[in-house]
């Protein structure tokens, strides 16, 4: 959730948190933190659910290791198939997934 609910900035934050650093690199920001500060300067994030924080931290950790190995990783793309399978296995028609406020 952000102050102004700017969909474009929310999408860019989601890409930074869960996807890749490609947009940050393309715009010339040296670190994810600098890019995040830029995004927050346009429309500040006011709430991130705990589950999303855990996933974002893990994503940053993997991408940081990839960066050290000179590899550009996209964690969302890598995790998407496993996430879809997990949702299918855990859900029956009578049981919908808990959306964690996302």
C-alpha positions in Angstrom: 0.0 0.0 0.0 1.3 3.4 -0.8 0.2 7.0 0.1 -1.3 7.8 -3.3 -1.9 4.2 -4.5 0.0 5.0 -7.8 -0.3 1.7 -9.7 2.8 2.4 -11.7 5.0 3.0 -8.7 3.4 0.0 -6.8 4.2 -2.2 -9.8 7.8 -0.9 -9.9 8.2 -1.6 -6.2 6.9 -5.1 -6.7 9.3 -5.7 -9.6 12.2 -4.4 -7.4 11.1 -6.5 -4.4 10.2 -9.8 -6.1 11.5 -9.7 -9.7 14.8 -8.2 -10.8 17.0 -5.1 -10.7 16.7 -4.5 -14.4 14.8 -1.2 -14.1 17.1 0.1 -11.5 20.2 -0.7 -13.6 18.5 0.8 -16.8 17.8 4.1 -14.9 21.4 4.2 -13.5 20.8 3.8 -9.8 23.8 2.2 -8.1 21.9 0.2 -5.5 18.4 -1.1 -4.9 18.2 1.2 -1.9 18.8 4.3 -4.1 16.1 3.2 -6.5 13.7 2.5 -3.7 14.3 6.0 -2.3 13.6 7.4 -5.8 10.3 5.4 -5.9 9.3 6.5 -2.4 10.0 10.1 -3.3 7.2 9.8 -5.9 4.7 7.7 -3.9 5.9 6.5 -0.5 5.1 2.9 0.6 3.2 3.0 3.8 2.6 -0.7 4.4 4.1 -4.0 3.2 2.6 -7.2 4.6 5.0 -9.4 6.7 4.9 -12.3 4.2 5.9 -10.0 1.4 8.8 -8.7 3.5 10.1 -12.2 4.0 9.9 -13.0 0.2 11.5 -9.7 -0.7 14.4 -10.2 1.6 14.9 -13.7 0.2 14.8 -12.3 -3.3 17.3 -9.6 -2.5 19.6 -12.2 -0.9 19.5 -14.5 -4.0 19.9 -11.6 -6.4 22.8 -10.2 -4.4 24.6 -13.5 -4.6 23.9 -13.7 -8.3 25.3 -10.2 -8.7 28.5 -11.3 -7.0 28.7 -14.1 -9.6 27.9 -11.6 -12.4 24.5 -13.1 -13.0 21.3 -11.2 -13.5 18.5 -13.1 -11.7 14.8 -12.7 -11.9 13.4 -14.4 -8.8 9.8 -13.9 -9.6 10.2 -15.8 -12.9 12.2 -18.5 -11.2 9.7 -19.0 -8.5 6.5 -18.7 -10.5 6.1 -22.4 -11.4 6.7 -23.6 -7.9 4.2 -21.0 -6.5 1.5 -22.1 -9.0 2.0 -25.7 -8.1 1.9 -25.0 -4.4 -1.4 -23.2 -4.8 -2.9 -26.0 -6.8 -1.8 -28.7 -4.4 -3.0 -26.8 -1.3 -6.4 -25.7 -2.6 -9.5 -27.8 -3.1 -12.7 -26.4 -4.5 -14.0 -25.8 -0.9 -10.8 -24.2 0.2 -9.5 -20.9 -1.3 -5.9 -19.8 -0.6 -5.4 -17.2 2.1 -4.2 -14.1 0.2 -2.2 -12.6 3.1 -3.7 -9.2 2.4 -2.0 -9.0 -1.1 
